[in-house]
């Protein structure tokens, strides 16, 4: 599912994948930044807890956003596909400045929201300027190609990853989360070996990519983001490798970016925040 077409006269909203386990209490830098771009305390935030099997996930985030200072935070409990077609919760997305998708299981998101009015609304509203953030499973669900699962390890193999259709907010990136903490380099490399037109984003916990219109991103948070760029890939053995066999990939470029670092998709260039080095 590709992103909705840009709406004439409007600027596409941010896409904000978060690697999971974002700081919520002492210095919620990522959530503060999300709220700020949504319009501050007067913004309207819709919370989609569909990925989680815990009944209190949505309410906990609603309480958290209100404690941070948002006056209008509302849980949108899309549990069934029928919930995603009509009703006040669906209509509320039309009024939102930002939507936040919680963690859990991304397949619950894709099988519940995929192809419904909610998915169509989120894509259209993002094209109109609404910002969309997602943590953990919510981050994985954002792009056209979603990592649905896979194995740990640094070496790609044909069976290292399971892919499924995602929400389709971008087709420029494939996103993975809990990246360093769960040793997911191999499964992101495998996903890119199958789809070498995309750039991989591996998000550490408490780390987010703030992706603006044009697919240029900035890193926010306490961890790092691994950017894998297969643009200059000259050789892949994926077509002949068997299940469990290592895959050879030659001329893949890798960047590690920390807070303030940037990546521009058009030029495929990465840059670090050097201000702190000059102090």
Secondary structure, DSSP 8 states (H G I E B T S, - for coil): -------TT-----EEEE-S----SS--HHHHHHHHHHTGGG-EEEEE-TT---TTHHHHHHHHHHHHT-SEEEE----STGGGTSSHHHHHGGG-SEEEE--S-HHHHHHHHTTSHHHHHHHHHHHHT-EEEEETHHHHTSBSEEEEEE--SSS-BTTSEEEEE---SBSSEEEE-STTTTT-HHHHHHHHHH-TTSEEEEE-TTEEEEEETTTEEEEEESSEEEEEE-TT--EE-TTT--TT-B--EES-EEEEEETT-EEETTTTEEE---HHHH-
